[in-house]
Amino acid sequence: MAGVEGRVALVTGAGRGIGKVAAELLAARGARVMAVARSASELAALGLDYAAADLGTLEGCEQAVAATEQRLGPVDILICNHGIGSAHERVIWEQDPEVWETTMRINLDGPFHLSRLVTAGMVKRGYGRLVYTSSTAGQVAEFAGSAYNCSKHGLLGLMRSVAQDAGPHNVTSNAVLPGWVRTEMAERSARAEAEQRGLTVEEIWAERGKIYPPGRVVTPLEVAEVIAFLASEEASGVSGEAITVALGSIW
């Protein structure tokens, strides 16, 4: 099995959570990984090649791709995993327009810029893998999360567009849709909900676990394993797919 051996992988949001585990997993399987996030200190702890960049800007996306190409070579695999959560959002009539704009810039504009920057080379070389981390909220909207919901729905449209445009050139494009995963971003929403409802954070996580048939939330590794498969040569027959990783629940 060729897997990802020797392939150059750019992994965003790699400083923590799902992105961190995905970067480590791909590296362990032989990929040459460039880990990208905003925090240089978190990235440095990985022990992988890294570049600190603001992926909510075109300039930051250009820096990330340029650093990868200069230090590792052309990008074969793009894992768009970075994002901002919904803990600070409000119901639509109270939503701050700035929250909408910031969320779209990070969650959707950044992946568009990165995809545009790497796919031309993939098409020219006749090989590529793109994997986007959306969310179950990309198919079933959560309460008081209009910006997050729309950005994650939009990410699926971007993924499917790339699959159509680049598919004739042996380039696949897919998305993973995790349910609740106990990452730093999800912890922020748990704290906000706990404060609002007068519960403890552990009580919130216990409630979230009950959503799923096994009675627990998804682990970062479970999501990263699906990402790693979609990034592999063996996943050549899978493209344009939104794969839910939520233990049998829609959430």
Summary of the structure (lengths in Angstrom):
residues: 251
radius of gyration: 17.4
end to end distance: 32.8
largest distance: 55.8
contacts: 894
relative contact order: 0.15
helix: 51%
strand: 16%
